[in-house]
């Protein structure tokens, strides 16, 4: 019998680290759904698991708390000292509705105050493909040379992904805006960009700044195009819809942009002019408004 059962039940939550899938995996979208997901136990096909081991892992898996949708978790089971270093046994948990496969990535062994006890790059492709809504047990060896302390605590530790540090997000002004904007207005825009939560890694979104209708009936909409990617993006065609306070679509049009670039980790303001012919509602309520992108219009 495994003596760790009792101890694990008492400490299971202390050893959990959870990240949103889009922070870790490419082509994963953020999901604000608070629905809880209970995972199933999945063993790697190469593992030869005895009946007793299967019972052991199933017992510990049953103690795991549910995840929210679209999360990846490392849930520590055991930390054991071996001649070469320390072996961490943990569940790698996937609450996505699709299988996930990993690439080499750095993992951290953290202490009770989130101090780094050890760091190592693991080839996580060896985990294989983890099925949807499943947890897979795995063993991670931290050799002596990966340790940052002479002795590790056998309690109050957790295994975590080392996420890329979020880069500084700044204002990107087109040359025409640099020349025409007053210094005070530039400072206000810079302050606005700094005050906003940066987009998530890889995310591109649009934030409304100002919407005004002219006496001629044209609608001028100024947006902040926010690039959370570490690559510059180029937009050649962009279809936009404007919704007023009542949710009605009040203007819709497609815009051709000439060599329009938003640099990596920057936000760029731009004004889009909808001529009167594209304004579909008289006297729109612009006290609050938003823009949306038809699915066929995506920046690249």
N, C-alpha and C positions, 0 to 999 in steps of 0.2 A: 504493500500500500504506500501511497505517496504522502508523506507527512506535511506536505506544503498546503494541503487543502484548507485547513483551518486558517492559517496565516493569510492565504490569498483572499479568502472571503472577507477578512477584516480590512485589507489594504488595497483591494482591486482598483478603486477609483484614483488612489494616489499615483498609480503607475500609468495612467492614461494620458496620451497627448492626441489632440484632434486638430485636423486642419481641413479647410474647405478644399474640395478637389481641384478647383480652378487655380488655387495657389501652388499646386504641385504638379498637375497633369495638364498637358496641352489639350486643346479642343474640349475642355470641360467648362460648362457655364455655371455662373453663380445661380443659386436657387434659394429664395427667401422662404420657401415652404418649411414650416415647422413640424411637418409630419415626422413621427418617429419611425425608425427602421430597425427591426430586429434581424440580426444576421444569422446565417446558418454556418455550421462548421464545415470547413473544406480542407482536406489534406492534399499536399502535393502528390502527384501520381507516383513519384519515386520513393515516397516514404513507405516503409514497411512497418505498419503500426499494429502493435499487439492489442488484444482485447483490453488489457489493463490500461495501456497507454491511451487507447481510444476513450475509455471511461474517464480517465484523468482529464484529458483535454475537454471532453464534453462537459464534465462537471465545472471546470473553470470557465468554459465558454458560457454556460448558463448563468454565471454570475455577472456577465458583462452588461453594462447599461446600454439601452438603445442609442443609436446615433440619429442625427438628423439626416435628411436626404442630402446626397452629394457631398459626403464627407469621407475622409480617409483617416484612420486612427491606428496608432501603435499602442497596444495595451500590454504592459509588462507583466510577465508571469513569474519569472525567476531570474535571479542573478547569482551566479556560482563562480567561485574562483577555481581556475585550472592552472596547470603548470605554465601555459603560454600566456595567460592573462585572465580575462573574465568572459564567461559566456552568458549572454542575455537571451532568455526565451521570451517570446512575445507573440501576441496575435497581431497580424496585419489585417486590418478590417476595412471593408469596402461597402459603403451604403449606396453606391451608384446603381442605377438600373441596367448597367452594362458591365461586361468584364473589364478589368483593368490590368495592364502590364506596366511594369516599372523599368526604368533605365538606371544605370549607376548613379548613386546619390549619396551625399554625406549624411550620416546619422550622428546624433549627439546622445551621450549618456549624461543626464543632468542630476544634480544633487538636490537636497531639500530646499535650497534657495535659488534654484534654477542655474546654479553655477555649472560650468562645463567640466565634467569629470573625465570624459574621453570623447574623442572624435575620430571617425573613420569613414572613408568612402567605401560603400558596399556595392557589389554588383547585384542590384535588386532584380535584374532580369532572371536570376536563378529562382526567384519565387514562382515563376511561371505566371500564367494568366489566372487571376483570382476571379471567380464567377461573380455575377451580380449579387449584391446583398449577402456577402459571405465573409467569413474570417478564417485566416489561414495561420496556423502556428509555424514559427520559424526560429532558428537559433542563430545568433549573431555573436561572433568571436571578436572581442576587442583585445588585441595583443598588447603586451606590456608597453611597446613603443607608442601606442596610441593613447595611453593614459596620461592625464595631466595632474595626477595626484598619486601618492605612493600607496594609498589604501582606499578602497571604495566602501561606502556604507551599504550594507545588505538590506537596509530599509530606507524609505524616503528617497527613492530614485525613480527616474522614468526615462524611457527611450523616446526620442523626438527627431523629426525631420529638421534638418538645417535649411530653412527657407531662404531664398535670395533676399538680401537686404533691399528694402524699397528705396529706389533711387529718388533723389530730390526732384520734385516736379516744379517746373518753372513756366513762365510766360513766353510764348513765341509770337512775335508780331511780324506781319508781312511788311515789306519795305514801304508800301504805301501808307500803312498805319503808322509806322515809325515816323514818317515825315509829317503826317497830318495831325496826329494826336498831340494835345498839349501835355507837358510834363506831368501836370497834376493828374490828368486822366490816365496816363501810363502808370503812375504810382497806385491809383485806385485799382486798376486792373491787376497789377502785381499783388497788391494786398488781398484782392479777392481770390486769386489763384492759390496763394499761400494759405488762406483760411479754409479752403475746401479740403475735404478728404480726398487724397489722390485716387485716381482710378485703380482698380485692381490690376495686377500684372497681366499684360496682354489685352486689357479691356480698352475699347474706344467708345466714348459716349458723347452726347450732345446736351449742353445746358443752355437754356434760354436766358438771354440777358435783357433784351428790349424788343418790344413789338409796337410799332406805330403805323397808323393808317394816314396817308396824306389826303389833302383836300381833293386830289384827283382820283382817289380811290385805291391807289397802290398800297401794298402792305410791305413795310420794311421790317425784317426780322433779323436781329443780331444774335448769333449763337456763339458759344464757347465750345470749340471742338477739342475734346480732351483725349489725348493719346497716352494710355498707360503701358504701351508696348516699349520694348527696348530697341525697336527699329523705327525708322522714319516711315510714315505712311503717305501714299499719294492718292488723291481723290480726283478722278477725271469727270465722273458723272455722279450726281447726287439728287435723288428724288426726296422731296420733303412734303409733309402734311402738317398744317398748323391747326391745333384744336383750341377753341376758346374756353372760357370759364364753364360753359354748360356742356363741354365735351364734344361740341359739334366741330366737324372739319370745316374750317372757314377759308382755307386756301390750300391749293395743292399744285405742285409743279416740279419739273425736272430742270436741274441746272448743270451746265457744262462749265467746268473749272479748268483754267489753263495753267498747267504746271503747279498745281496746288499741293503743297507738302506741309505736313505737320510733323515736326521733329520728334524724336523719341522722348518720352517722359515730359511732354510739354502740352500746354493748352493754347489754342490759337483762336482769337475772335474773328468772326467774319459776318458780313451783312448780306443777306439774301433778299432780293427785291421781287415780290410777286406783283406783276402788273394787274390792273383792275380786272382784266379778262380772266385771271386765274383765281380771283377772290370770289368765293361761292356763297357768301353770306353777307347780307347788308347789316351794318352796325354790329359787328362782332363784339362780344364782351371780352375785352383784353385786360381786365383787371387781374386775371390769372390765365395762363395759357401754357401750352407745351407743344413740342414738335415730335413727330414720329417719322420713322423711315419705313416705307413699304419694304417687304422682304426682298424685293429684287434690287434694292439699293443698299449696297454694303461697301464701306471703304476697304481699300486693300493696301 
